């Protein structure tokens, strides 16, 4: 985790997720500009391997796991009698 006021990495045994506010977004953008970082978000793991969103990878489709349980979901295909 990053402590935004000090720009230092901190560790905690427990973390409570909260929504990201516009103020936090502005602070992160300001820090990136100060550090001459390129635009965009790059997420990496602790081995420094960049993790990509499936939506950004050519040929990879995103499938909603809850789609089969969605009551509003309708298939364009006619059911077969096979």
Backbone bond lengths (Angstrom), bond angles and torsions (degrees), N, CA, C in turn:
res aa  C-N    CA-C-N  psi(-1)  N-CA   C-N-CA  omega(-1)  CA-C   N-CA-C  phi
1 X - - - 1.445 - - 1.527 108.36 -
2 X 1.290 113.97 156.74 1.457 119.53 -179.83 1.522 109.20 -118.13
3 X 1.318 116.03 127.88 1.455 121.97 175.67 1.528 106.89 -84.60
4 X 1.328 116.39 105.65 1.463 120.83 -171.78 1.523 114.75 -60.01
5 X 1.340 120.21 -41.57 1.467 118.07 -179.19 1.525 113.95 -62.40
6 X 1.346 117.68 -32.00 1.465 120.42 -178.04 1.518 113.43 -106.00
7 X 1.345 117.27 -10.81 1.460 122.69 -176.57 1.527 111.39 59.14
8 X 1.331 115.97 35.75 1.468 120.80 178.97 1.532 109.94 -114.42
9 X 1.318 114.88 148.11 1.457 120.25 175.83 1.526 108.19 -77.25
10 X 1.335 115.06 133.35 1.459 120.31 177.81 1.522 108.84 -125.53
11 X 1.312 116.39 156.51 1.463 121.29 177.10 1.521 108.80 -123.81
12 X 1.295 115.05 144.00 1.465 121.93 178.49 1.519 107.62 -141.59
13 X 1.316 117.02 148.48 1.459 120.12 177.58 1.521 111.53 -79.13
14 X 1.315 117.13 -24.07 1.469 121.88 177.84 1.510 109.67 -131.94
15 X 1.323 114.99 142.57 1.461 120.89 -179.99 1.517 107.82 -133.61
16 X 1.323 116.24 135.68 1.457 121.53 175.64 1.518 108.27 -106.08
17 X 1.333 117.41 113.92 1.472 118.93 179.36 1.529 111.10 -68.16
18 X 1.311 115.34 137.75 1.465 121.69 176.42 1.527 107.66 -136.25
19 X 1.326 118.07 158.24 1.473 120.10 178.00 1.529 111.34 -64.49
20 X 1.314 115.18 148.86 1.457 120.48 175.92 1.524 107.65 -82.71
21 X 1.315 116.45 123.98 1.461 121.88 -178.37 1.530 110.57 -89.88
22 X 1.317 117.80 161.69 1.472 120.34 175.76 1.537 112.08 -57.07
23 X 1.319 117.72 -33.27 1.465 121.30 178.89 1.525 110.72 -63.07
24 X 1.330 117.23 -42.31 1.464 121.44 178.84 1.525 109.73 -65.01
25 X 1.316 117.45 -42.82 1.461 121.11 179.15 1.524 110.83 -60.40
26 X 1.320 116.55 -44.56 1.475 120.88 178.41 1.519 110.61 -61.99
27 X 1.331 117.55 -43.18 1.468 121.71 179.98 1.530 110.81 -62.08
28 X 1.327 117.16 -44.05 1.467 120.48 -179.80 1.525 110.50 -65.98
29 X 1.332 117.92 -41.65 1.466 120.88 177.28 1.528 110.79 -62.49
30 X 1.315 117.24 -41.09 1.469 121.58 178.82 1.526 110.62 -62.85
31 X 1.335 115.94 -44.30 1.470 119.53 178.45 1.528 110.72 -62.62
32 X 1.322 117.54 -40.93 1.466 120.97 -179.92 1.520 111.14 -63.50
33 X 1.346 116.75 -41.99 1.471 120.01 178.76 1.523 110.65 -65.51
34 X 1.322 117.01 -40.36 1.469 121.27 179.33 1.523 110.90 -62.32
35 X 1.337 116.07 -35.40 1.463 121.06 -178.38 1.533 112.27 -92.22
36 X 1.346 116.85 7.55 1.467 123.14 179.04 1.525 111.63 55.72
37 X 1.324 116.54 43.11 1.462 122.43 177.78 1.524 109.42 -82.89
38 X 1.339 117.26 146.87 1.464 119.37 176.37 1.522 110.15 -69.82
39 X 1.342 116.17 156.56 1.457 120.52 178.50 1.518 110.10 -67.06
40 X 1.319 115.52 152.42 1.461 120.95 178.07 1.517 110.85 106.68
41 X 1.318 114.18 168.58 1.452 120.75 -178.03 1.515 109.40 -111.81
42 X 1.323 115.63 129.98 1.454 121.30 176.17 1.521 106.89 -123.38
43 X 1.326 116.31 118.27 1.451 121.50 -179.04 1.522 107.91 -108.11
44 X 1.330 116.66 130.22 1.460 120.08 178.53 1.520 109.75 -130.65
45 X 1.330 115.79 158.75 1.453 119.95 178.16 1.523 109.65 -88.97
46 X 1.325 116.73 -175.13 1.467 119.03 -175.98 1.533 112.71 -72.41
47 X 1.342 118.22 -6.99 1.464 122.24 173.15 1.524 111.04 -94.24
48 X 1.344 116.15 6.20 1.459 124.33 -179.93 1.526 112.46 66.52
49 X 1.338 116.99 27.04 1.459 122.34 174.83 1.525 107.09 -92.90
50 X 1.337 116.07 126.41 1.454 121.06 -176.81 1.528 109.21 -71.40
51 X 1.324 116.26 131.67 1.456 122.84 178.12 1.520 107.73 -101.21
52 X 1.317 116.08 126.64 1.454 121.07 -177.94 1.516 110.32 -106.39
53 X 1.312 116.13 144.74 1.453 122.86 173.15 1.525 107.40 -71.76
54 X 1.320 117.30 136.51 1.464 120.90 -179.25 1.524 111.59 -57.11
55 X 1.327 118.31 -28.36 1.461 121.25 179.74 1.527 111.42 -66.77
56 X 1.316 117.57 -19.68 1.456 121.29 -177.79 1.515 112.92 -94.96
57 X 1.333 118.24 -7.53 1.453 121.49 -175.46 1.527 108.94 -98.02
58 X 1.313 116.41 123.04 1.460 120.67 -179.07 1.520 110.05 -61.70
59 X 1.331 115.79 134.19 1.451 121.03 176.82 1.510 115.20 84.72
60 X 1.329 118.04 -0.97 1.465 121.20 179.39 1.516 108.12 -106.41
61 X 1.316 115.87 122.42 1.456 121.08 179.64 1.513 110.61 -96.57
62 X 1.312 116.06 141.75 1.458 121.77 175.34 1.511 107.99 -90.92
63 X 1.318 116.61 127.61 1.448 120.98 177.68 1.518 108.87 -119.28
64 X 1.315 115.32 124.69 1.454 120.78 178.03 1.521 108.37 -73.49
65 X 1.325 117.67 121.22 1.460 121.34 -177.08 1.523 112.25 -64.60
66 X 1.317 117.87 -26.78 1.455 121.72 -177.39 1.528 112.34 -88.20
67 X 1.319 117.65 3.41 1.456 121.12 -174.84 1.529 112.25 -58.29
68 X 1.332 117.57 -40.61 1.458 118.87 -177.46 1.521 112.49 -69.50
69 X 1.309 117.82 -17.63 1.454 121.78 179.78 1.520 113.17 -101.43
70 X 1.322 116.45 -0.99 1.455 121.61 -177.32 1.527 109.85 -76.19
71 X 1.319 117.72 118.90 1.465 121.01 -177.26 1.527 111.97 -69.44
72 X 1.344 117.45 -20.84 1.459 120.41 178.97 1.529 112.28 -86.68
73 X 1.323 117.13 -7.01 1.456 121.28 -177.39 1.521 110.09 -73.37
74 X 1.318 115.96 130.83 1.463 119.70 175.62 1.513 108.23 -133.07
75 X 1.300 115.87 137.10 1.450 122.03 -179.37 1.520 109.57 -89.58
76 X 1.325 116.44 141.29 1.455 120.97 176.74 1.520 111.17 -78.93
77 X 1.324 117.04 -15.51 1.452 120.50 -177.98 1.519 110.84 -87.17
78 X 1.321 114.30 144.16 1.458 120.07 176.07 1.526 108.76 -79.17
79 X 1.320 118.96 139.98 1.460 119.14 177.45 1.520 109.91 -67.20
80 X 1.326 115.32 142.06 1.462 119.68 -179.21 1.521 109.92 -95.24
81 X 1.346 115.40 158.82 1.455 120.68 -180.00 1.534 110.99 -97.27
82 X 1.312 118.32 18.51 1.478 121.96 -178.12 1.494 112.37 -67.04
